[in-house]
Structures are given as structure tokens and as C-alpha cells.
Amino acid sequence: MSLIIPSIFGDKRTNVFDPLSLDIWDPFEACPFLNTLTNVPNRAPETSAFANARVDWKETPEAHVFRADLPGLKKEEVKVEVEEGRVLQISGERSREQEEKNDKWHRVERSSGKFLRRFGLPENVKVDQVKASMENGVLTVTVPKEEVKKADVKAIEISG
């Protein structure tokens, strides 16, 4: 069981006991007025809402399983990579809908833009056997685990 701590900077939550997560906390993310005070360029509004695609990570006896909710995306719009040092990277982009000259938008809540999530994998994984599938807007990445080898025990005769 892990402890999830709500952030005071919006809806982002942090797992303080997960050293393998490579999510980067940005204290200015939820405070756009601070960007103007500190001369930090504002983020593009089309990327900020989609930047944190929600991902579940569970460990079974056989594998680590990641599930990401990516509604409306096709598998061609998503990239799954394993970088050196056993870092799983899930990225992609949702394009903004084309605007017609005569269209009158009343509300835009669906996010668009790029997203990127990175996860540090433990040493006991088979990075050459990672599999990914996508169905109904849910990406599932399975990272098989290596069998844990039991140490050979050799009895030593005591002389004396």
C-alpha cells in the first residue's frame, strides 16, 4: 500500500514512497500568474491539460503492468519506448480539432497537445520482452519480470 498525498498545487498527487516514479513536480504549473512575475515563459494552454495522462502501475508475480487512459487516441498517435537505464517512456499527441470559419465554440474542455510519462523500472525486468496493446482508448504495457534465482547454499564442514 502506498501513501498518496494531495498537492496544494491543483489536482496532481504525489506518491512519496515511490522512488521509481520520474514524474517531475512543477510548483509553477498551477500558478500561471507566477510565470509572469518570474519571467518564466507560459506553457502552451493546449498542452497543459493533457500533459499528465493518467497511468496505473501494478505489479503481478509475472510482470509490471501499466495502463494509461488515452481516450480518442489511435495507436499510431502513441509511442512506447524503453530507454537506457530501464526507463519506460509513454508519449504521444492529441491534435486539436480543425476550426471552421463559421464555427462558434461554446465550450472547449477536451484537452489536446503532447503528453509524456516516464517510469523507472526495477532491475528484475526483461526490457527486451516489453509488449504494448491499445483497446478502447486504454494503453496496456506489460513488462515481464525475470525469475528470482534462489541462492545456492553450500554447507561448509566445520573442522576442529
C-alpha positions as protocol buffer text, in pm:
chain_id: "A"
residue {
  index: 1
  type: MET
  ca { x: 0 y: 0 z: 0 }
}
residue {
  index: 2
  type: SER
  ca { x: 135 y: 343 z: -86 }
}
residue {
  index: 3
  type: LEU
  ca { x: 64 y: 680 z: 63 }
}
residue {
  index: 4
  type: ILE
  ca { x: -84 y: 929 z: -181 }
}
residue {
  index: 5
  type: ILE
  ca { x: -55 y: 1291 z: -74 }
}
residue {
  index: 6
  type: PRO
  ca { x: -278 y: 1551 z: -238 }
}
residue {
  index: 7
  type: SER
  ca { x: -88 y: 1850 z: -366 }
}
residue {
  index: 8
  type: ILE
  ca { x: -176 y: 2205 z: -269 }
}
residue {
  index: 9
  type: PHE
  ca { x: -98 y: 2299 z: -631 }
}
residue {
  index: 10
  type: GLY
  ca { x: -404 y: 2158 z: -802 }
}
residue {
  index: 11
  type: ASP
  ca { x: -518 y: 1802 z: -864 }
}
residue {
  index: 12
  type: LYS
  ca { x: -170 y: 1648 z: -902 }
}
residue {
  index: 13
  type: ARG
  ca { x: -96 y: 1383 z: -643 }
}
residue {
  index: 14
  type: THR
  ca { x: 244 y: 1257 z: -537 }
}
residue {
  index: 15
  type: ASN
  ca { x: 341 y: 913 z: -415 }
}
residue {
  index: 16
  type: VAL
  ca { x: 612 y: 997 z: -164 }
}
residue {
  index: 17
  type: PHE
  ca { x: 721 y: 634 z: -126 }
}
residue {
  index: 18
  type: ASP
  ca { x: 769 y: 559 z: -496 }
}
residue {
  index: 19
  type: PRO
  ca { x: 1136 y: 624 z: -577 }
}
residue {
  index: 20
  type: LEU
  ca { x: 1088 y: 472 z: -923 }
}
residue {
  index: 21
  type: SER
  ca { x: 848 y: 738 z: -1046 }
}
residue {
  index: 22
  type: LEU
  ca { x: 1018 y: 1003 z: -1257 }
}
residue {
  index: 23
  type: ASP
  ca { x: 731 y: 1249 z: -1263 }
}
residue {
  index: 24
  type: ILE
  ca { x: 865 y: 1599 z: -1223 }
}
residue {
  index: 25
  type: TRP
  ca { x: 677 y: 1829 z: -990 }
}
residue {
  index: 26
  type: ASP
  ca { x: 650 y: 2183 z: -1118 }
}
residue {
  index: 27
  type: PRO
  ca { x: 544 y: 2427 z: -845 }
}
residue {
  index: 28
  type: PHE
  ca { x: 459 y: 2690 z: -1109 }
}
residue {
  index: 29
  type: GLU
  ca { x: 228 y: 2459 z: -1304 }
}
residue {
  index: 30
  type: ALA
  ca { x: -90 y: 2561 z: -1122 }
}
residue {
  index: 31
  type: CYS
  ca { x: 9 y: 2925 z: -1066 }
}
residue {
  index: 32
  type: PRO
  ca { x: 20 y: 3094 z: -1407 }
}
residue {
  index: 33
  type: PHE
  ca { x: 48 y: 3442 z: -1253 }
}
residue {
  index: 34
  type: LEU
  ca { x: 386 y: 3343 z: -1102 }
}
residue {
  index: 35
  type: ASN
  ca { x: 523 y: 3281 z: -1450 }
}
residue {
  index: 36
  type: THR
  ca { x: 484 y: 3649 z: -1535 }
}
residue {
  index: 37
  type: LEU
  ca { x: 648 y: 3754 z: -1207 }
}
residue {
  index: 38
  type: THR
  ca { x: 950 y: 3526 z: -1255 }
}
residue {
  index: 39
  type: ASN
  ca { x: 988 y: 3576 z: -1632 }
}
residue {
  index: 40
  type: VAL
  ca { x: 926 y: 3206 z: -1693 }
}
residue {
  index: 41
  type: PRO
  ca { x: 754 y: 3164 z: -2029 }
}
residue {
  index: 42
  type: ASN
  ca { x: 397 y: 3044 z: -2001 }
}
residue {
  index: 43
  type: ARG
  ca { x: 318 y: 2693 z: -2107 }
}
residue {
  index: 44
  type: ALA
  ca { x: 102 y: 2649 z: -2411 }
}
residue {
  index: 45
  type: PRO
  ca { x: -255 y: 2607 z: -2282 }
}
residue {
  index: 46
  type: GLU
  ca { x: -323 y: 2327 z: -2528 }
}
residue {
  index: 47
  type: THR
  ca { x: -54 y: 2108 z: -2372 }
}
residue {
  index: 48
  type: SER
  ca { x: -100 y: 2174 z: -2002 }
}
residue {
  index: 49
  type: ALA
  ca { x: -427 y: 1985 z: -1954 }
}
residue {
  index: 50
  type: PHE
  ca { x: -319 y: 1672 z: -2142 }
}
residue {
  index: 51
  type: ALA
  ca { x: 39 y: 1668 z: -2017 }
}
residue {
  index: 52
  type: ASN
  ca { x: -40 y: 1442 z: -1724 }
}
residue {
  index: 53
  type: ALA
  ca { x: -205 y: 1138 z: -1882 }
}
residue {
  index: 54
  type: ARG
  ca { x: -330 y: 916 z: -1600 }
}
residue {
  index: 55
  type: VAL
  ca { x: -138 y: 589 z: -1564 }
}
residue {
  index: 56
  type: ASP
  ca { x: -193 y: 294 z: -1328 }
}
residue {
  index: 57
  type: TRP
  ca { x: 105 y: 70 z: -1247 }
}
residue {
  index: 58
  type: LYS
  ca { x: 57 y: -266 z: -1083 }
}
residue {
  index: 59
  type: GLU
  ca { x: 300 y: -549 z: -1018 }
}
residue {
  index: 60
  type: THR
  ca { x: 197 y: -912 z: -1055 }
}
residue {
  index: 61
  type: PRO
  ca { x: 416 y: -1215 z: -984 }
}
residue {
  index: 62
  type: GLU
  ca { x: 495 y: -1233 z: -1358 }
}
residue {
  index: 63
  type: ALA
  ca { x: 516 y: -870 z: -1473 }
}
residue {
  index: 64
  type: HIS
  ca { x: 475 y: -497 z: -1420 }
}
residue {
  index: 65
  type: VAL
  ca { x: 158 y: -377 z: -1593 }
}
residue {
  index: 66
  type: PHE
  ca { x: 97 y: -15 z: -1690 }
}
residue {
  index: 67
  type: ARG
  ca { x: -247 y: 109 z: -1804 }
}
residue {
  index: 68
  type: ALA
  ca { x: -291 y: 458 z: -1944 }
}
residue {
  index: 69
  type: ASP
  ca { x: -624 y: 623 z: -2023 }
}
residue {
  index: 70
  type: LEU
  ca { x: -583 y: 784 z: -2364 }
}
residue {
  index: 71
  type: PRO
  ca { x: -939 y: 840 z: -2487 }
}
residue {
  index: 72
  type: GLY
  ca { x: -975 y: 932 z: -2851 }
}
residue {
  index: 73
  type: LEU
  ca { x: -619 y: 843 z: -2947 }
}
residue {
  index: 74
  type: LYS
  ca { x: -521 y: 586 z: -3207 }
}
residue {
  index: 75
  type: LYS
  ca { x: -228 y: 354 z: -3151 }
}
residue {
  index: 76
  type: GLU
  ca { x: -39 y: 540 z: -3425 }
}
residue {
  index: 77
  type: GLU
  ca { x: -52 y: 856 z: -3212 }
}
residue {
  index: 78
  type: VAL
  ca { x: 114 y: 689 z: -2910 }
}
residue {
  index: 79
  type: LYS
  ca { x: 478 y: 591 z: -2865 }
}
residue {
  index: 80
  type: VAL
  ca { x: 610 y: 339 z: -2607 }
}
residue {
  index: 81
  type: GLU
  ca { x: 986 y: 323 z: -2558 }
}
residue {
  index: 82
  type: VAL
  ca { x: 1235 y: 176 z: -2314 }
}
residue {
  index: 83
  type: GLU
  ca { x: 1537 y: 398 z: -2276 }
}
residue {
  index: 84
  type: GLU
  ca { x: 1880 y: 306 z: -2148 }
}
residue {
  index: 85
  type: GLY
  ca { x: 1881 y: 251 z: -1776 }
}
residue {
  index: 86
  type: ARG
  ca { x: 1541 y: 78 z: -1778 }
}
residue {
  index: 87
  type: VAL
  ca { x: 1320 y: 387 z: -1818 }
}
residue {
  index: 88
  type: LEU
  ca { x: 976 y: 323 z: -1968 }
}
residue {
  index: 89
  type: GLN
  ca { x: 852 y: 625 z: -2164 }
}
residue {
  index: 90
  type: ILE
  ca { x: 495 y: 667 z: -2287 }
}
residue {
  index: 91
  type: SER
  ca { x: 432 y: 969 z: -2510 }
}
residue {
  index: 92
  type: GLY
  ca { x: 203 y: 1097 z: -2779 }
}
residue {
  index: 93
  type: GLU
  ca { x: -4 y: 1384 z: -2904 }
}
residue {
  index: 94
  type: ARG
  ca { x: -371 y: 1458 z: -2947 }
}
residue {
  index: 95
  type: SER
  ca { x: -432 y: 1704 z: -3229 }
}
residue {
  index: 96
  type: ARG
  ca { x: -659 y: 2000 z: -3185 }
}
residue {
  index: 97
  type: GLU
  ca { x: -983 y: 1982 z: -3384 }
}
residue {
  index: 98
  type: GLN
  ca { x: -980 y: 2190 z: -3700 }
}
residue {
  index: 99
  type: GLU
  ca { x: -1175 y: 2512 z: -3666 }
}
residue {
  index: 100
  type: GLU
  ca { x: -1401 y: 2621 z: -3948 }
}
residue {
  index: 101
  type: LYS
  ca { x: -1452 y: 2990 z: -4013 }
}
residue {
  index: 102
  type: ASN
  ca { x: -1826 y: 2971 z: -3940 }
}
residue {
  index: 103
  type: ASP
  ca { x: -1793 y: 2761 z: -3623 }
}
residue {
  index: 104
  type: LYS
  ca { x: -1892 y: 2916 z: -3292 }
}
residue {
  index: 105
  type: TRP
  ca { x: -1745 y: 2731 z: -2995 }
}
residue {
  index: 106
  type: HIS
  ca { x: -1944 y: 2743 z: -2671 }
}
residue {
  index: 107
  type: ARG
  ca { x: -1710 y: 2532 z: -2459 }
}
residue {
  index: 108
  type: VAL
  ca { x: -1376 y: 2356 z: -2503 }
}
residue {
  index: 109
  type: GLU
  ca { x: -1299 y: 2105 z: -2226 }
}
residue {
  index: 110
  type: ARG
  ca { x: -1134 y: 1823 z: -2415 }
}
residue {
  index: 111
  type: SER
  ca { x: -762 y: 1865 z: -2394 }
}
residue {
  index: 112
  type: SER
  ca { x: -517 y: 1844 z: -2678 }
}
residue {
  index: 113
  type: GLY
  ca { x: -142 y: 1858 z: -2712 }
}
residue {
  index: 114
  type: LYS
  ca { x: 155 y: 1644 z: -2623 }
}
residue {
  index: 115
  type: PHE
  ca { x: 198 y: 1420 z: -2321 }
}
residue {
  index: 116
  type: LEU
  ca { x: 496 y: 1234 z: -2178 }
}
residue {
  index: 117
  type: ARG
  ca { x: 519 y: 998 z: -1882 }
}
residue {
  index: 118
  type: ARG
  ca { x: 837 y: 825 z: -1765 }
}
residue {
  index: 119
  type: PHE
  ca { x: 879 y: 541 z: -1516 }
}
residue {
  index: 120
  type: GLY
  ca { x: 1200 y: 397 z: -1378 }
}
residue {
  index: 121
  type: LEU
  ca { x: 1181 y: 19 z: -1398 }
}
residue {
  index: 122
  type: PRO
  ca { x: 1331 y: -211 z: -1134 }
}
residue {
  index: 123
  type: GLU
  ca { x: 1631 y: -432 z: -1212 }
}
residue {
  index: 124
  type: ASN
  ca { x: 1433 y: -756 z: -1234 }
}
residue {
  index: 125
  type: VAL
  ca { x: 1258 y: -678 z: -1566 }
}
residue {
  index: 126
  type: LYS
  ca { x: 1307 y: -815 z: -1916 }
}
residue {
  index: 127
  type: VAL
  ca { x: 1325 y: -491 z: -2116 }
}
residue {
  index: 128
  type: ASP
  ca { x: 1367 y: -686 z: -2442 }
}
residue {
  index: 129
  type: GLN
  ca { x: 1024 y: -852 z: -2397 }
}
residue {
  index: 130
  type: VAL
  ca { x: 802 y: -547 z: -2334 }
}
residue {
  index: 131
  type: LYS
  ca { x: 462 y: -568 z: -2503 }
}
residue {
  index: 132
  type: ALA
  ca { x: 204 y: -296 z: -2560 }
}
residue {
  index: 133
  type: SER
  ca { x: -157 y: -305 z: -2678 }
}
residue {
  index: 134
  type: MET
  ca { x: -434 y: -50 z: -2710 }
}
residue {
  index: 135
  type: GLU
  ca { x: -805 y: -114 z: -2687 }
}
residue {
  index: 136
  type: ASN
  ca { x: -1095 y: 129 z: -2637 }
}
residue {
  index: 137
  type: GLY
  ca { x: -861 y: 418 z: -2553 }
}
residue {
  index: 138
  type: VAL
  ca { x: -667 y: 225 z: -2289 }
}
residue {
  index: 139
  type: LEU
  ca { x: -298 y: 155 z: -2348 }
}
residue {
  index: 140
  type: THR
  ca { x: -165 y: -153 z: -2168 }
}
residue {
  index: 141
  type: VAL
  ca { x: 211 y: -202 z: -2141 }
}
residue {
  index: 142
  type: THR
  ca { x: 335 y: -530 z: -1994 }
}
residue {
  index: 143
  type: VAL
  ca { x: 694 y: -556 z: -1874 }
}
residue {
  index: 144
  type: PRO
  ca { x: 777 y: -919 z: -1785 }
}
residue {
  index: 145
  type: LYS
  ca { x: 985 y: -990 z: -1475 }
}
residue {
  index: 146
  type: GLU
  ca { x: 1282 y: -1224 z: -1453 }
}
residue {
  index: 147
  type: GLU
  ca { x: 1259 y: -1519 z: -1223 }
}
residue {
  index: 148
  type: VAL
  ca { x: 1433 y: -1457 z: -896 }
}
residue {
  index: 149
  type: LYS
  ca { x: 1712 y: -1710 z: -868 }
}
residue {
  index: 150
  type: LYS
  ca { x: 1744 y: -1874 z: -531 }
}
residue {
  index: 151
  type: ALA
  ca { x: 2092 y: -1861 z: -394 }
}
residue {
  index: 152
  type: ASP
  ca { x: 2278 y: -2191 z: -395 }
}
residue {
  index: 153
  type: VAL
  ca { x: 2355 y: -2293 z: -41 }
}
residue {
  index: 154
  type: LYS
  ca { x: 2669 y: -2492 z: 15 }
}
residue {
  index: 155
  type: ALA
  ca { x: 2725 y: -2649 z: 352 }
}
residue {
  index: 156
  type: ILE
  ca { x: 3071 y: -2596 z: 492 }
}
residue {
  index: 157
  type: GLU
  ca { x: 3216 y: -2862 z: 716 }
}
residue {
  index: 158
  type: ILE
  ca { x: 3350 y: -2727 z: 1039 }
}
residue {
  index: 159
  type: SER
  ca { x: 3685 y: -2870 z: 1137 }
}
residue {
  index: 160
  type: GLY
  ca { x: 3812 y: -2880 z: 1484 }
}
